[in-house]
Each structure stands twice: as structure tokens, then as C-alpha cells.
């Protein structure tokens, strides 16, 4: 029996966004942050692709979806190396790099079990105090959460 190399071809998108260089273990965090479970156009994602920079990476392709800079920068909390390619008529027309924002609202959970945001249904608000190794400080209780302990809502 003869073996053939078989590759799954993912169709190119005509217009939309490709999010590349997501750490493989953070794929679903990015999907949560961007509420991609609500997207009604074609979405393709894959994980555990080899990457020289990251070891293993994930990628998301979204047809007819474009993001505001605020949303793009939220990705940086869990995928600081992420790159976005904006596609128009099958060609990359713009490349965007994520930047950790100065503050974030309602994305992460405060680690302090006594924090008012964990009891009163108040939306979380954090100041980013470190952008290199992401660390955030709660606006209400001042508890600091690092990237390793960050829980995405």
C-alpha cells in the first residue's frame, strides 16, 4: 500500500482577520476575550503548529471580522506576541501588533476572594502595572495579579 502525504487545506479568506502567534495553550483564552463564540461568519482555528518563537502556536482566521484597537489590545494580556493580519480581497493589507493596554475593564477576575467585584456584581477594573510580564492591579482592592494567575471571565 502506497502512502501519500496528506495535508488539510484551510481555505483562504477573502476579507477578514488572521490572528497569528498565539501561544498554543492560550487559544481558548483569546477566543473568550474576543467573544468569538458569538461570531456568525466562518471561523477557522488551529493549534499546536510549530513556531520558532513560541515552540507551539495557535492561529485563528475570521472571515468578514475586523476588530477595534481596544479589542486587539485585550489579546495582549494572554498572547503578547500575537500578530494580526488584516485581509482584503485575499491579500494582507495591514499587519497589526498587539500592545498591552494601560487599563482593562471587565475581562479579568480579581484574585482577592474578598474583593467587592467577586460579591456585588461590579465590573472589574484594573490598572496595568507591568507590560513586560503582565501584571494588573485591582481598582477596588488594589490586589495585584500576575499573568500566571490571571483568570479571564
Helices and strands as residue ranges (DSSP letters): E 16-23, G 24-26, H 27-33, G 36-38, E 43-51, E 55-63, H 69-75, E 83-88, E 91-97, E 103-105, E 108-109, G 116-118, E 125-130, E 135-138, E 144-146, G 147-149, E 151-152
